[in-house]
Amino acid sequence: MPKRKSLLIALPIPCLLVIVLLVTFHWIGGQGDVVAQAEAIPSLDSSGRQEAAPAIQAGSPYTVYLPVTIRLFDPAWQPIWGTQVTDYNVLDKAEEAGMAWIRITAYWKNIEPTDDNYDWSSLDNAISQSIAAGLTPMVGIVANPTWADADDTHCGPLKDNQYLTDFVTDLVNRYKGAPYNVKYWEIGNEVDHNYDVSHQLYPGGGIGCWADLVPQYVEFMQVAYTAIKSADPNAHVILGGLAMLGYSEIDDTNFLRHVLQNGGGPYFDIVAFHFGETQDHAWYTCADSDRAPGHTCQSVEGLQGKAQIVRNTLTQEGWPDKTVILNELGFHCEPCDSARQEEHARWVVKAHARALAENLPVVIWFTLNYPGFHGSSLLNSDGSARPAYNVYPVMASELRMLSYKRTIDGASEFGVTDLEGYVFGIDSVQEKSLMWTNGSTPRLASYPASSISTGQLRVVDKYGNARTLTDNSDDGTAGDGYISVQVTEDPIYVYTYP
C-alpha cells in the first residue's frame, strides 16, 4: 500500500533566509527520479474533485528540482486522465502518459459460465496489471450468462435476481481488498440503448439494453447496488454509461430522467456518459425524446452540452449531488492518414480541456491499444505511438496540479471571435491558458506587456515544444506594448515565464 511521506525542505533565496515547506506531494517543480502514484482508492465528491492526496513510497530515492518560484501544491488535486484497453500488456504506455484511471469490463457470462462455477483468471489479470501500472480500476458488470438470463440474450432481466445478488457479492468480496482494492462498480454499459436494437447489434451482450425496460433496470440496479454495498459499504456504484445518441429508434435520450422518475435515484452514486468526436456539433441540453432537424430549444453544444444535460436532469429530479464522469471518449480516425492523425491529436487536447471546464473528475479514452472504435486508439497496431498518444504526457504535465478557473472570451479579451480557450491554475497563482482557434485562419492573442511581471510568455505546443516570447513577439512588432501569441487550430499552453 502506498504510504504518505512529508518532506521538509529549506531553500535559501536571496532576500530570504529560509523557506520551509512541509508538503505531501506528487511532484514539485520539475522531473524527479520518482514520480508519486495516486492512492489506490481515490474517491469522488459531488463537486467533481477526488479527495485522496497523492503519496510516494517511504524510503524511495528521489530528486526534486526546485525553481526559484515554488509551485503551489493542491493536496486535493488528482489527474482526470484514464483509458480502456483490450490488451493489458500495453499498460506501461498508460503509465508513461500520466494516466490514473482504467475502465475494465467484467463479463459475467465468462466469469460464471455455469451456476456457482467461477473462472476469475481473466479479470484477476486485468485488475492486477492495472494496479501494477498505478491505475485505479472502474469495473463494469455486463453480459448475463445464459443460465441466468430470462430470454437467453445475455442482456436484460434475469430468471431470478438472486443469481445477480450471489454473483455480485462474490465479485465484490474477491476484489474489495488488497491487492486489488476495487471500489468502483458500473452496472451495465450504454444502458439507454433499446432492447431489440441491443440484441441485434450486440448479440453477445456487453451493451444495452434497458431503454424500453426502465422499471426492470431500476430493479436490476437495486439488486446490484444492495449486494455491492452489503459486501463493501465503501464502494461506489456507477449507472451504466449513457450513450445519449438522440435517436429514438436506437436509444432513449431521457433515460436518466426516466430512471429517476421510476425510483432509481437511491441505487447509484455516479452517472457516466459517453462522447465521440462525431457529436461535437450536436446540441445536448434539450431533454426531449428526439432532437429532430429543426427542433429548437435552449442548448449547449457538444461534450459540455452533454455534461450539462446530465447535471440538469439530476438537479431537476432532486439528485443534484450525484457525481458525473465521462467514461468513454473517442475519435473516429478512419481513414487514419497523417492529416487525420493530426486532427486526432488536436482533438484529444481539446476534448480534455472541455471536460476539465465541466469539472468532470474522470475521463476515459476508448481505447489505448489498436484499433479502438472506428480507429480511435492512441497506439498503432504494432504498439507504436500515434500523434494522439504523444500529446497525452504533455497535457498531463502542463496541467499538473491545475484546476479550471474560467473560459476565455476571445472576442472581448483578444478581439478574436473564433478563439476557444480555458484558464487553469491554483487560486490566482500559476495560471495557464490552453487555447486554439476553431477556424483555419491563424489569429493573434495580444497581452499587454504591462500585465506580465516578467515581460515574458512561455508557449508550449501540443507536443511539448516550448518557446519564450517577449515584446518582440509573434506580431513582429517591437515596442508596441504587447506580447502577441499566434494561435492556430493546434492547441497551445500559454503562461507567464519564468
PyMOL commands that set and color helices and strands:
alter all, ss='L'
color gray80, all
select helices_A, chain A and resi 88-96+108-111+121-132+161-175+195-201+214-231+255-261+265-267+277-279+302-316+338-357+387-398+410-414+449-451
alter helices_A, ss='H'
color red, helices_A
select strands_A, chain A and resi 7-13+16-23+81-84+101-107+136-142+184-189+236-242+270-276+323-330+363-366+403-407+419-426+429-437+443-448+457-461+466-469+482-487+492-496
alter strands_A, ss='S'
color yellow, strands_A
deselect
rebuild
show_as cartoon
